[in-house]
Every structure is written in structure tokens, then in C-alpha cells.
């Protein structure tokens, strides 16, 4: 095969900010970054979740207040984001635990694992979103 026919991928070392849009991150890398983002998102919304939990348990009046708060479209969108964050973080965490056992570490399987975790989290999130918005 001639060198002209073979197209090599560009090598990125010490990527500058201008090269970020041209860098193609593998699925496993994207899954790992989203795992960190989902964990940070859940941590930052922890006070909100504790407040919702408190409203659900304190009294019948506070539960009625919770139902009013949850009926807001903005709160439903926040809950949708939290449901994705929880599901993605859970599935990616299981994937990281499996990789700690040295299972599925080949180049081919890491890509499949990354894509599988992201698609599974998204599919499960859609089910949760439909439930949040009262479709079923």
C-alpha cells in the first residue's frame, strides 16, 4: 500500500484549546468524562434533593407542598437531568468496577463498553423522563 493511499490520523500531543474541536475522543473517554460530570452534578444538587426528601417525609402539608413544587416544568427538567446523572453514574461506575477486575480492557471492548453504557443510560433515562412527565 502506498503512503498516499494510506491516510493516517493526526497525532495530538499537548492539545491546545484551538485543537479541541478537531479531537475525536473515544467512546470510553467520553463515558469517563460524563461519569465525572454526572457525579459533580449529583453532588451540587444534593441540597435540593435533601430538601425534596425532607418535604416528602415531614407532614401531609409538606407533602402537598412537594407535589406543587414537582408539578413545575423547571423542577421536572431538573429531575430529568438528575435521573440521567444517577443512571449514567451508576452504569459507568459498574463499568469502572468491572475494568478494575481486568475484564474488557482491549481496545475493541472498551469502545463497545463506552457506547453501551452511554446508550443504556440514555434509554433508561427516557423511561424515567416519560414517568416524570406522566406519559405512563
C-alpha positions as CSV (number, residue, x, y, z in Angstrom):
1,X,0.0,0.0,0.0
2,X,1.5,3.3,-1.0
3,X,1.9,6.1,1.5
4,X,-0.5,8.3,-0.4
5,X,-3.3,5.7,-0.2
6,X,-2.8,5.2,3.5
7,X,-4.4,8.1,5.4
8,X,-3.0,8.4,8.9
9,X,-4.8,10.0,11.7
10,X,-3.2,13.2,13.1
11,X,-1.3,12.8,16.3
12,X,-2.4,15.1,19.1
13,X,0.1,15.7,21.9
14,X,-0.3,18.6,24.4
15,X,-3.6,19.6,22.8
16,X,-4.2,23.4,22.8
17,X,-7.6,24.9,23.2
18,X,-7.8,25.5,19.4
19,X,-7.4,21.8,18.6
20,X,-10.2,20.6,20.9
21,X,-12.9,20.8,18.3
22,X,-10.8,18.5,15.9
23,X,-10.0,15.9,18.5
24,X,-12.1,12.7,18.3
25,X,-12.5,11.3,21.8
26,X,-13.1,7.6,22.0
27,X,-16.4,6.4,23.5
28,X,-14.7,5.1,26.6
29,X,-13.1,8.5,27.2
30,X,-16.4,10.3,26.7
31,X,-18.1,7.8,29.1
32,X,-15.5,8.5,31.7
33,X,-15.8,12.3,31.4
34,X,-19.6,12.1,31.6
35,X,-19.1,9.9,34.7
36,X,-17.3,12.7,36.4
37,X,-19.8,15.3,35.2
38,X,-22.8,13.3,36.4
39,X,-21.1,12.8,39.8
40,X,-20.4,16.5,40.1
41,X,-24.0,17.3,39.1
42,X,-25.4,15.0,41.7
43,X,-23.1,16.4,44.3
44,X,-24.1,20.0,43.5
45,X,-27.8,19.3,43.6
46,X,-27.6,17.4,46.9
47,X,-29.1,20.2,48.9
48,X,-32.1,20.3,46.6
49,X,-32.5,16.6,46.8
50,X,-32.3,16.7,50.6
51,X,-34.9,19.4,50.7
52,X,-37.2,17.4,48.5
53,X,-36.7,14.3,50.7
54,X,-37.5,16.4,53.8
55,X,-40.7,17.7,52.2
56,X,-41.8,14.1,51.4
57,X,-41.5,12.9,55.0
58,X,-42.3,15.8,57.3
59,X,-46.1,16.0,57.2
60,X,-49.1,15.8,54.9
61,X,-48.9,19.6,54.4
62,X,-45.3,19.5,53.4
63,X,-46.0,16.5,51.0
64,X,-48.8,18.6,49.4
65,X,-46.2,21.4,49.0
66,X,-43.8,18.9,47.4
67,X,-46.4,17.9,44.9
68,X,-46.9,21.5,44.0
69,X,-43.2,22.1,43.6
70,X,-42.7,18.9,41.5
71,X,-45.5,20.0,39.1
72,X,-43.4,22.9,37.9
73,X,-41.9,22.3,34.5
74,X,-38.5,23.6,35.6
75,X,-38.3,21.2,38.5
76,X,-39.3,18.3,36.2
77,X,-36.4,19.3,33.9
78,X,-34.1,19.3,36.9
79,X,-35.4,15.9,37.9
80,X,-34.9,14.6,34.3
81,X,-31.2,15.8,34.5
82,X,-30.8,14.1,37.9
83,X,-32.3,10.9,36.7
84,X,-29.8,10.8,33.7
85,X,-26.9,11.7,36.1
86,X,-27.8,8.9,38.5
87,X,-28.3,6.3,35.9
88,X,-25.2,7.2,33.9
89,X,-23.1,7.4,37.1
90,X,-24.4,4.0,38.3
91,X,-23.8,2.2,35.0
92,X,-20.4,3.9,34.4
93,X,-19.4,3.1,37.9
94,X,-20.2,-0.6,37.4
95,X,-18.2,-0.4,34.2
96,X,-15.2,1.0,36.1
97,X,-15.5,-1.7,38.8
98,X,-15.5,-4.4,36.0
99,X,-12.4,-2.8,34.5
100,X,-10.7,-3.0,37.9
101,X,-11.2,-6.7,37.6
102,X,-9.2,-6.5,34.3
103,X,-12.3,-7.5,32.3
104,X,-12.9,-5.9,28.9
105,X,-9.7,-3.9,28.6
106,X,-9.0,-4.5,24.9
107,X,-9.3,-1.6,22.5
108,X,-12.3,-3.0,20.8
109,X,-14.2,-3.9,24.0
110,X,-13.6,-0.5,25.7
111,X,-15.3,1.2,22.8
112,X,-18.2,-1.2,23.0
113,X,-18.5,-0.7,26.8
114,X,-18.4,3.0,26.5
115,X,-21.1,3.1,23.8
116,X,-23.2,0.5,25.6
117,X,-23.1,2.4,28.9
118,X,-24.0,5.7,27.3
119,X,-26.8,4.2,25.3
120,X,-28.2,2.2,28.2
121,X,-28.2,5.2,30.5
122,X,-29.9,7.3,27.8
123,X,-32.5,4.6,27.2
124,X,-33.3,4.1,30.9
125,X,-33.4,7.9,31.3
126,X,-36.0,8.2,28.6
127,X,-38.2,5.7,30.6
128,X,-37.7,7.8,33.7
129,X,-38.4,11.1,31.8
130,X,-41.7,9.6,30.5
131,X,-42.6,8.7,34.0
132,X,-41.7,12.2,35.3
133,X,-43.8,13.9,32.7
134,X,-46.7,11.5,33.4
135,X,-46.8,9.8,30.0
136,X,-47.3,6.4,31.7
